Amino acid sequence: MSKLILRGCRVRYFDGRDSKAGFFTRIYMTADFSDVAREQMGWGEPGEGFNSAKLDGELNTTHIVLTPNPRDLRQHELQLDVTKVDAFEFVRVTNAENETVSAELRFVCHSPVDGASALVENYMRRVGTSDKSIGQLRINYEVQEVLPIEESGQPALEGAEVEQPEDTGCIECANKVPLEKGDPSMHASGQPCVAYDGVKSSGPILAPASQMGGTPGRKPRGGRGTAGPVVNITAQPVN
C-alpha cells in the first residue's frame, strides 16, 4: 500500500450519481500543486504560459483521509473509502492584474459507499468553506505488481521452480554442439556430449532458443517488481 499526501486541500463540491454498477458519489477537490505531488505522479512542470492543463493519470485507491488544519476542527476529519481518483488538472489562480496567486491541483474522488454524500455534506457544514476548511489529504492507493514472465508468456507463480537445461560441463560449446575435431562424442571439458547420437552430423546441433546465448545450469535472475501509480505524465495545454 502506498500513499500520496496533498496539502492545502479542501472540498469544492460533490454530487451523487446512479449507474448500472450502483450509486456512487463524486467528490471534487483541490489542493496545492506541489513539487512533491508533481514528482510522485511523474508530471512535468507547466510553463509560465499555462493557466490550466489537463494531467494524465489515475489512482486505484482504497480510502482517503482529509484532516482540517485547525486543531479544533480535526475531530471532524473526513475518512472515506474511495475506489478511484482521477480527472487531475493544473489550474493557475491569478488576481485582477493577472499575477499568479497560487497553483492548484484539482481532481475527483469516486466513492461507492452508501451515505458518502451525507458524510461529505456533514464535513463541509462542520468545517465550513473558508480558509479554515483547508487541510491535509492522505490518499492510500494500491500498486500493481509486475510478475516475471515465463517462456510460455504466462506470469510465473511465486516460488515455482524453473526447469533448467542439463549442465554438460563444457566451457567452449554451451549449446551442446559436439566437437568437430577429435572425438565428436566428447566436449572440450572431457564430459560426454548428450547431443551426440553416434552418427557424425553434417552440421552443429543447435539447442532450443531458450538455451541460446546463456550459461547452462545457471538460473536466470528475476524477481517481483512494482509499478508506480502513474509515470511519464506530462501536462498538456487546454485551449
N, C-alpha and C positions, 0 to 999 in steps of 0.2 A: 504494500500500500504506500502510495506517495501522496504528497500534499503540496498545494500551491497557496501561498499566503499573499493576499492582496490588502493593501492599506488604503485608507481614505474611502472606504466602501459604504454605500447606502443603497436602499431600495428606491428605485424610481417609481415603478408601478407594477401591477401584476394583473393577470386575468386567468379565468378558468375556462377550459375547453373540454368538449366531449368528442371522443373519436371512437373508431371501431375497437381500438385497444383499451378503451375505458376513459374515464375522466382524468384530466391532469391539469396542473397549474403551471403557468409560465411566469417566472419572476424576473423582471427586467432590472438590472443592477448596473451600477457604475462604480469605478474605483480609480485610484491613481495609476497612470500609465508609467510604471516604474521600470528602471533598468533591470531589477531582479526578475520581474514578471516577464519582461521582454526577452531576457536571456534564457530563462527557463522554458519559455514557449518557442524559442527559436525565431522570433520576429526580428526583422530589420528595423533600423531606426528611421522613422519618417523624416523627410527633409522639411525645411522651413516653409516650402510652398504648399504643404499638405494641411488642409483644415480638417479633413476627415479621410478615413481609409478603412475599407473592409479588410479584416485579417482572417486568413485561413486558420482552420484548426477546430478540434472538438475533443472534449474530455469525457471519457466514460467514468462517471463519478458514482460514489456511494452516498455521501452526505456532505452537508455544508454546516458551518457554524459562524454566525455573524454576531460579533460582540461589540456593543457600543463603546466608545472611548471613555465617556464619563463614568466614574466609579459607581455613582448612584443609579445608573441605568443598566449596569452589567448583569443584574439579576434577570433582566428581560431579554437576554441574548436569544437569538433565533437558531434552533437546531432542527434541521430538516433533511430527510432522505431525498436525494435527487439522483436521477439516472444519467443526466447529460447536461453539460454546459457548452454552449456554442454561440454562434452569431457574434463573435468578437469584432469590435470596431474601435478604431482610434478616432478620438474627437478632440480638436484643439479649441479650447474656450477662449474667446477674445473679448475685450471691452469695446467701448464706443470708438476708441482711437485705433482699433484693430490690433491692439497689443495683446500678446499671449498672457492669459491669466493662469491657466492650468492646462494640463494634458490628461484627458480621461480615457479609461478603458471601459467600454460598455459591452455587456454580454447578457445572455439569457440562461437561467437555470430552469430545468424541467423536473417537476416533482409529480409522481403518481399517487402520493399519499392522500388518503381520504381526509378532508378537512384542511389541506395545505393552505388554501386561500384564506381560511379563517385564521390560521396561525400567523400568516404574513400580515393580514389586516390588524390583528391584535398587536403585533410587534410595532407596526407603524403608528398605531394610536398611542402606544405607551412611550415610545422614544421620540415621536414627532418626526417632522421633515426638515428641521433646521440643521445647523451645523452640529448640534448635539447628537443627531442621529448617525453621524459618521462613525465608522468603527473599522474593525479588522475582520476580514473574511478568510476562513480556512476552508479550502476545497480539498476533500480527500478523493483521490481518483485511483483507478486500477491501471497497472502497467501490463501490457500484453507480453507474454513470454514468447520468445522465438526458439523453437526446438531445432536441434540438428537434424538434417535430412539424410536418410539412408539412400543407398543406390536405387531403391525401388521408387524413390520420390516421396515416400511417406515419412512423417516425423518419427524419429527414433524414440522408443519408450525409455523412460528413466531406468537406469540400472540394467538395461538389456545388453547382453554380450554381442559384439560384432564379430562374426567369424572371420578369421584371418587366414591368408594363404600359408601353406606349409613352408617353413624356412629350410631351404636346401643347403644353407651354409656357404653358398657360393658368393664370392665378392664381385667377380667380374661379370657374371651374367645373372642379374637379378630377375630376369624374366624366364628362367628355367630353359634357356636355349643351350643344347649340348655343344661342346667344343668341336670345331671343325678339324683341329689338329690333334693328333694322338687318339686316344680312346674317346669316341663320341658319347659313351655312356657315363663318362665321368666329368665332373666340374673341376675347375682350376683349384678348388679348395680340397679336392680329394674325395668329396662326397658324391655318391651316385646321383645321376640326373633322373628325377622322377618323370621327366617328359620323354625319355628315351624308350622306344618300344622295340628295340632290337634291330630296327631297319634304319640305315643311314638315310636321313631325309634329304630332299633336294634343296631345302631352304630351312631357315630357322623356324622354330615352333613358337609363335607369339602367345604370350599369356593373355588372359582376359583383360579388357580395358581397365577394370578396376585395380589391376595389379601393375599396370604400366607406369613407369616413372617413379615407383615407390620403393621403399626398403622392406623386403619380406619380413614378416614376423613382428613388425613394429606397429603398434596400434595408432591410428590417426588421432591427432589432437582435436578436441572438441569440447563443448560444454553448453551449459544453459545460459542464455543471454536475455537481456531485457531491452525493450524499446521505450523511449521517452514519450510523453503524451502525444506531442506533435512536433516534428522537426522540419527544418528548411522552410520556414514560413516567412513570407515576405508581405509587406504592406503594399496594397495597390490603391492608387488614387481613385476617388469617386468623382465622376463628372457631375 
